Amino acid sequence: MADSNDWNRATIEEFRANKGKVGGAWAGRPLLLLTTTGARSGQRRTKPLMYLSEGGRVFVFASKGGAPTHPDWYHNLLAHPDVTVEIGEQTYSATAQPVTGEERDRIYARWAEMYPQFREYQEKTSRIIPVVELKPRSA
């Protein structure tokens, strides 16, 4: 069985080769590539993530499938909020900023309505799944 690193690498290659379009499990889903800097290693790491684009804002969700811990990429962006975002053929620098309180709850509820598996992820874990806004940085 291929590990998640191989799967991510194949997804990233397909995304870049097809201008952001990816088939298989990702077909028809909004997908971006998020590149963070490792909190401890300092290495750049890219992760394919589903995202919500709403009102000119872009949000990602640190669900990790409802696991009890946050995903590594979330810890990375807390340590180093300067990230790179790839959507379709567009690549830009952004600042990752967690969304909290009522705004987080509203955005997550909308996302869980669109993609019910995210409601299940929240039900599976006692942690509050973080919502992160990726704010474009001006040059």
VENDA-V206476 format. One record per backbone hydrogen bond with DSSP energy under -0.5 kcal/mol. CO is the residue of the C=O (numbers start at 1). NH is the residue of the N-H. If there is no record, write none. Layout:
co: [CO/CO]
nh: [NH/NH]
//
This chain:
co: [3/4/5/6/7/8/9/10/11/12/13/14/15/16/18/23/24/26/29/30/32/33/33/34/34/35/36/38/43/45/47/49/50/52/52/54/57/58/59/60/61/63/63/64/71/71/72/73/74/75/76/81/81/83/84/85/86/87/90/92/93/94/94/95/97/99/100/100/101/102/103/104/105/106/107/108/109/110/111/115/116/116/117/118/119/120/121/122/127/130/131/132/133/133/134/135]
nh: [7/8/9/10/11/12/13/14/15/16/17/18/20/19/21/26/27/29/31/51/49/35/86/36/47/84/45/42/38/36/34/32/61/54/59/57/54/134/52/132/63/66/67/67/74/75/76/77/78/79/80/83/96/94/35/92/33/90/87/85/137/83/96/135/133/131/103/104/105/106/107/108/109/110/111/112/113/114/115/118/119/120/121/122/123/124/125/125/129/62/99/60/97/135/136/95]
//
